[in-house]
Amino acid sequence: MTKPEWWQHVLPLVEKGLERNNSHTPDDVLDGILTGHYQLWPTKNSILVTQIVAYPSGKSLNAWLAAGSLKEIVELTPDIEAWGAAQGCNRAMVCGRDKWQAPLKALGYDYYLTVLTKDI
């Protein structure tokens, strides 16, 4: 796969974000972005990757990979939510560490669940 020029700029942040998430490789993330299955939201010092997931109760814009400046990502969140709503999403969900709770609570997010994992 030929990698786009912009990939070299975001790859270190993608790799950083994947340090705690071994469900994807950087190439998986790039492939998902290029095929439109994932959306890349870059800022000057950070990245966020989202995916629209269809559930019986509606569509959710799920943020599942992030790295860099939490402040920059939080500032971009209203634009990301607006884009998701324009795509027919009725929910936004963030999968992340506890440090996301306080800044996103100020934007109307509520604690939903805890996810535990184990390699088997």
N, C-alpha and C positions, 0 to 999 in steps of 0.2 A: 504494500500500500504506500503510495506517495503521500507524504505528510505535508500539510499546508505550512507555509512559512510562519504563520502565527503560533503554530504548535510549540515551537522551540521556546517561546516566551511564557507559555502557560504550563508546559510540562513539569517544571520543578514544583509548582504549586499543586498540580494533579498528583504527583508522586508524594508530596507531603500529606495531602488529604487522604491518600490511600494507605498511609502507614498504619492506621487503625482500622482500615476496612479492606480486608483481603478478598472481597467478593469480585473485584475487577482488576484487570491490569490497566496500565496507561493506554495500551492499544485498544482495549475494550471500550474505554471511555471515548477515545478519539473516534472509533468506529460508530459508536452511538451518537456522537455529535454530528458526524458527517452524514449519517443516514437519517437524521432528524428525530431519532428516538430520545435523545437527551438534548438539553439546552445548556449552553455554556454562557455564564454571566460573569465576564471578567471586569475587574476594576483595576486601578493603577497597581495595587499591591495584593490583590486577592482574586479568588475564583469561587464560583458557586456553580454546581451542576444540578439541574432539575430534570424531572421526568414526569410526564402526564400519565397517570394510572387511572383506568376506568374501573369503577366499582359499581355494584348494583344500585347504590344510593347516589351516584354521580361521579364526576371526575375530580381527581385530586392532583394538584401540582405539588409533587414531592421533591423537596430539596434533600439530597442524600450525600453530596460530596462538597466539602468546602475546605479552604485553606487560605491563610493570609490574615488580613485585617478584618476582625469581626465588626468593627465600626463601619468600614466601607460596605460590607455586605448588608448590615442592618439598614444603612442609609439607602441602599438600592432596593430593599425589600418591597416598598410600596409600588415601584415600577414593575417588579417581577410579578407581584400579585395582580396588578392591572392587566398585564399580559396574559396571565393564567385565566383570569375572568373572561377576557376576550376570546380565549380558546374554549370556553365553555366549562371551565373548572368552577366548582362550587365550594372547594376546600383547598387550603394550603397546609402542607404538613412538612415539618422539619425533623429530620433524623440527625441528631447530633449530641454532643456532650452537654453536660449540665450548664456549662458557661453560657449557652444560648438562651436559657430560660429567662433571666432578668431582662436583657435588652429586648427580647421578643414579646415578653409580657406587656411591655409598654406599647407595643403595636397591636395588642388584642389577642395574642396567642395564649393558649392555656395548656398546662401539662396534660398529656394524653395517656402515655404508657411508658413502661420500661421494657427494653429489649435486652435479653441475656443471650449470649452465644457461647458455644463450646465446640472446639474442633473434635470430630469423631472419625 
